[in-house]
Amino acid sequence: MTTTLMALYRRPAGGDEAVATFRRRYAAEHLPLIRQVPGLQSLHVAEVVQAFGDSDLMLVARLVFADKASLDAALASEPMRAAGRTLREIAPGLVTMVVVEPDTELGAAGDA
């Protein structure tokens, strides 16, 4: 069963300039480190183009691992620790991270 680390990014204060700075640094500094994380099966980054309800989310990243043990090893790796340090610098207080796995009782992945 795959295990996914989801990172939900809120819009930084400072308007369009702050968003542009975040996006530039995220792409140039954070993502190259994430791509080096051992066990990472896939990485998907998506822009939030519409939110329902009160939300200041602007970006969602999904990091997929084979299982919880692979994620745990990744979290302990030097590339992930470096990515965490970089993220705390470029997005202080702007990210919520959750670990998710398919809920087989409520519906398997791919079910409509």
Secondary structure by P-SEA (a helix, b strand, c coil): cbbbbbbbbccccccaaaaaaaaaaaacccaaaaaacccccbbbbbccccccccccccbbbbbbcccaaaaaaaaacaaaaaaaaaaaaaccccbbbbbbcccccccccccc
